[in-house]
Amino acid sequence: MKKIAIFASGSGTNAETIARYFENHKYIKVALILSNKPQACVLKRAEKLGVPTHVFSRDDLYQHNKVKDTLLNHGVDFIVLAGFLWLLPPEILREYPRRIVNVHPALLPAYGGKGMYGRRVHEKVYENGEKESGVTIHYVNEHYDEGQIIHQVTFPVEEGDGPAEIEQKAHNLEYREYPRMIEKLISELD
């Protein structure tokens, strides 16, 4: 059984979608959901799904290796970022080479980088009059949104679409594509 850890900071809709996708999977399961925010809604979603959680501080992640130790103690094979806004430290990146992925709500390299997340991304897509947007699934490295692109899917930005409509289209693609791509990547692991 391959075990996934999901890092999330917010409402957790992507984390829930991923956990539900793997609920009865033969060889993959979500073993742990981690958050840096004790009040994050993702923790309530995890509890309802029966998925163990771990809340950590900045020091736990960057200074004391507590998060890395937690991952190793749970036997985590693969890490998924789902609305997690901190960079992962080099110790975790080294422990999980090409086993950490993220989804970005735009077509990287456009609209990526520090501070470009959530509604901010869709507002920029709208402001710039883009005719197309999409989602990008990529490996995680030491920089925001600069890891190798694994998969991109596009959708049209139609006349009358504002940031909210663009955001909803991106979410719908994330919910469909992200779990399937995670499954594919894990199935290719040694």
Buried (B, 14 or more C-beta within 10 A) or exposed (E): EBBBBBBBBBBBBBBBBBBBBBEEBEEBBBBBBBBBBEEBBBBBBBEEBEBBBBBBEEEBBBEEBBBBEBBEEBEBBBBBBBBBBEBBBEBBBEBBEBBBBBBBBBBBEBBBEEEBBEEEBBBBBBEEEBEEBBBBBBBBBEEBBBBEBBBBBEBEBEEEBEBEBBBEBBBEBBBBBBBEBBBEBBEEEE
